[in-house]
Amino acid sequence: MAKQLIREQPIVLCIDETGDVKKGQATDYVARHYIGNLGKTENGIVSVNAYALVDGLTYPLLFKIFKPRHRLKAGDEYKTKPQLAVEILQELRASGFTIKLVLADSLYGESGDVTGELSQQQLPYIVAIRSNHPVLMPKGWKVRYNRWHGYQQLLSHRQGEQRWIREIIFGKPRQVRFFQITKGEVADPDGDSWYIMTNLKGKIHRELARLYSLRSGIEYGFKQVKTELGWADFRLTDYGSIERWWEMIFSAYLMVSLHADYFQSCLSSPQSSSKGASSTILECFWQHPRWEEGTTWKSALNNLRLIIQPYIFYCLLAPWLEVFSLPGFKHSFSRLMMHMNRFRGSPKLSLSIAA
């Protein structure tokens, strides 16, 4: 579905891993991992994920489970997380996606497998690297630190931060470039810093900082999303079932995101010819006391849950209606669901389903 919606539009691709705590050893591929959102090693399950960013909307694309060496099953082949990332890049290319930029953290930035694949596919990239990232230089060459450039980093739900960026040149300018980012009222090379590597050309200091910050936005957003949708709430032990669960979460995430974008467009231009009729229908639903008028992803999730509630409750009550005949009750529920069916969501989603 994501490919149908994106079509030939160029995407910003973000590759990242996500980990969740799981007790015991009964679940396939559970082992002790570093869990990023906890900042420590715990017993859990980890996957490598890929997301596309197009016109401000995030599309989940692929995930691959990481299989620890000591938890492999018959027929499994051990692959590192960077090797899984390479497979994702190759599959996305085979699927026909047009990638205009790749973003990744230092696990992939420090991997020769990943950066080699990016170079082979001739893909622009911005990846994080460690502060001690090795760079080969001929004897006698020196490291040059260019001047700092200040910029204001916008942060969601928080006040922006003053940050600084400068290029680090090892000997002579190269095709691959290195930058340091720090934050504070004044540039402090010894302060809290990030180091990034890119093959982008030109005077890109401020643009580079803005593009790199997209990765944090995507990762932070999906962290909230997977919690809301129950990414780690499965009570399953075999990976085949877990995989189907995660596919449903990805599908639900995309559906809610499309509706969030749609609700925002209706609120911003309710009188437009293309959206006026849809907005008029939506006004009926807006009268529900728990309907949220916000345009965030969580508001869209809340409102979609309200819309499908009558059908869910009817399915729960239907067995009792077989025991106790209440014709008026059943008829009223049917009328309520008929009203719910007047809802027409994102045209993008409707077009995709029709296709």
N, C-alpha and C positions, 0 to 999 in steps of 0.2 A: 504493500500500500504506500509506503514512504516513497518509493521510486515513482509510482504513479502521480503522487502529489508534487514531488520535486521536479519531475521531468528532466529537462536539460539545464535547469538552473545550477550555477556553480555553488558548491557548498563549502563551508568551513567545517573541517572534520576534527573532532576532538576524540582522542583515544585515552582511556583511563581505566583503572581497575576499581572494583568495588568489593568490599569484604563485609561479612556479617557473622556475628558470633553464633555458634551452634554447639550445644552440649553433646558430650559423648562421641562415639565413633560409629554409630549405626548409619548415619547419613553418608551417602557416597561422596568421596573426595573431601571430607572434612579432615582438617589437620590444623596444626598450629601455624598461623600466618601472622604477618604484620597487618593489623586492621587500621587503615588510615584514619577513619573517623574516631577511633579510640586513641590513636597515637601510641599503640603498644601491641605486643604479640599476644594473641589469644587463640583459642580453639574456634575455628570457623570455616567458612566456605568463601572462595574468591572467584571472581570472573573478570575478564577483560571486556570492556564495553566500548562501542563506537556510537557517537552522536553527530548529527549534521545540524548546522546552524544556517538557516536561510531566512532572510528578511525578519530577523529577530525571533523566529520560531525555531524551537529545538525539536528535531526529529530523531527518535531512537532508531538505530539501524541494525546493529549486530551485537551479540555477546558470545563469548566463548569461555567455558569453564576451565579454570586452572586445575590440573590433576597432579597433586604431589607425587613424587616418585614412589614413595612407600605405600601409596594408596591406589596404585594402578591396578586395573583389572585385566583379565585375559583379553588380548587384542588391543589394549591401550598403548599409546606411544607417548613417552614423556616429552613435553614441550614447555619451554619457559614462557613467561608472560610476554617478553619481547617477541618470541617466535609466534605466539598467538596473535600479537599485533600485526606482524608481517602477513599472516594468513588473512587477517581482516582487510588489510590494504589491498591484497591481491584479489580477494572476493569482491570488494567494492568496485575495483577497476573492471573486473569481468562483468559486473552487473550494469556497467555503463554510467556510473556516477561521474560527474565532472567535479573534481576536487581542486579548489583554488588555493587552499591553505590547510595545513595540518598542524594541530596543537597537541602537545603531550608533555607529561612531567619528566623528571630526571631519570626515572626507571627506563624510559624509552629513549630519552636524549643521550644517555650514556651507552646505549646498545648499538654496536656496529651493525647488527642485523637490521634494526629498524632504520637507522640513518642511511645504510646502504640501499635498502629498498626504496626509501624516499628519493635518493639520488638516481636510482635506476629508473624510477617512474617519472623523474624530473618534476617532482612536486615541491612547491614552495612550503617551507615549514618554519615553525618557531617552537623550540623544545627547551625545557629546563635542563640545566646541567649542574653538577656539583661545583663547589668553589675550588676544588682541587682537580678539576677536569684537566687531563694531560693534553698538551699541544706540542707537537714536535717542531723544533726550530733548529736551523743550522747554527753551528758554533759562531758566536760573535753577534748574533741577532739579539735585539732587546725588545722588551715588552713596553708598549706605549699606552698610557691612559689618556684618552681624549677628555675634553672639558665636559662638565656636567650640564645637562639640560633639565630644567624643572618643569613639572606638569602637575595638574590636579587630577588625582585618581578618583573617579566617581564610584561610590559603593552603594549597593542596594540596602535600603532600610538603615543606613548609617550615614553620618556626615562624611564628605569626601576627605581624602588625605593628601598632603603634600608629598610628592615623590620626586626622585631624581634618577636620571638614566645617563649612562656614558658608555662609549664604545671602548673595548680593550683590543688593541692590535698587537698580535704576536709577530714581531719582525716587520713584515710587509703586509699590505691589504690582501685578503684572500677572498675566494668565493664564499667560504663559510665565515661568518662574522660572530663576534662574541660581545655581549653587553652585560653590564651590571646595573641593577635597579636597587635603590635604597629609599627609605622613607624618613621623613623628619623635616623640620623647619629649615634646616641647612643640610647640605650634602655631606654625608658621613660615610666614607668608604669602609669604616670598621663597624658600622651599625648593622641593623637587620637588613640583609641583602639577599637578592635573588640573582642568579646568573642564568643567562639564556643564550642559545645558539640559533642562528638563522642563516638561510641562504638568500634572504631578500636583499635587494640592491637599493642604492640611492640614499637620500637623506631621510631616514625612516625612524628617527628617535621617538617622536611622539606617537606616530602611527604604530610603531612596533609595540610600545607600551599599551596602547589601546587594544590592539589585536591580541596580545598575550593575555590581557585581563579577561578576555572572553572565556578562556578555559575555566577560570575560577567561577564565573557566573554559571556556566553550564554544569559544572560539578556540584556547586552549591545547590542549584535548582533541582538537579536530579536526586540529590541526597534527601531533600524535603519530599519530593514526589514519591520516591520508592517507599518512604516511611508511611505516607498517606495511603498508598495503594496496597501496602502489605508485601513488598518485595521479599522480605525475610520471614514472613509469617506462615510459611508453608509447614504443614505437618506431614511431610513426605520424606522418604529415605532414598528411593532410587532416582538416579539423575534424569532418566527419561521423563518422569513425572515433574521433577523440578524444572526441567527445561520448558515443558508445556506451561507451567505456572508463570515462569518469567516471560514467555511469549505473550501471555494474556496481560501481564503487567505492562509490557511495552506497548501493546495495542491500546490498552485503556489510557495510558499516558498520552499517546498520540491523539486519541479521540478527545480527551479533555483539553489538551493544548489547542487543538483546532477550534473548539467551542469557545475557549477563553479569548482567542484572537477574534472570533466572530462576535462575541458579546461586546468586546471593546469597540469594534468597528460600528456596531449598531448604536452604541451609546454616544460615540463621537460624531456620527452623522445620521441621526435617526430619520431625517427628512429626505435623504438622498433617494433618487428614483430606484436604485438597485436594491436598497435595503429597507425602504419605507414600509412595505407590506409585512416583511418579516418582523420589523420592530413593533408594528401594531399588534401582531399576534403575541409577541413577547411581553407586551404590557399587561396582558391577562395574567401571565405567570408572575410578573413582578409584584402582584398584589399579595402573594403569599407572605405571611409575616416573617418567615425565615429565609426569604429570598435575599441574597446578597447583591447589592448594586455595584460592588467593586468589580474591577476588570482583571483581577489577578487569577492565576491558575487555581488557587484554592477556592476562590469564589465560584469559578466555573464548575469545579468538582462538587461543591455544596449544592449548586443549583441543578446539576444533572441528577444528583441523588434524589432531590425533591421530585423531579419529573418522573422518575421510574418507581417511586415509592408505591403508588397505587397498584401497579402490576405485581410488585414483590409481595405486598400485603395480601393481594387477592390470591396469589399462589399459595400463601401460607394458610389462608382461611378456607380455600376451596374444599379440602377434605371434610371439614366440618359441615359445609353446606350439603354434602352428600348424606350426612347423618341427620341434620336438621334442615328441613326445607324452609327457606326464607326467600321466596321469589322476589320480594321488593328489595331486599338487601342485595341480592345478586344483580338485579337490574340496575340499581343505583351505582354499584361498583363498575358495571359495564359502561354506564354513561360517563363516569369520572375518567375511566381509561380512554374513552373516545375523545374527551377534551385533551387529555395528555397527548394523544396522537396528532393533535393539531400543531404540536411543536415541530418546527422544521429547523434543524441545526445548521451547522456550517455548510455552505454550498460546496466547499472543497471536499468535505467528507462525503456528501451525497453524490458528487460527480465521480469520486473514486469508487464508491460502491457500485454505481451504475455501470462503470467501465468493466 
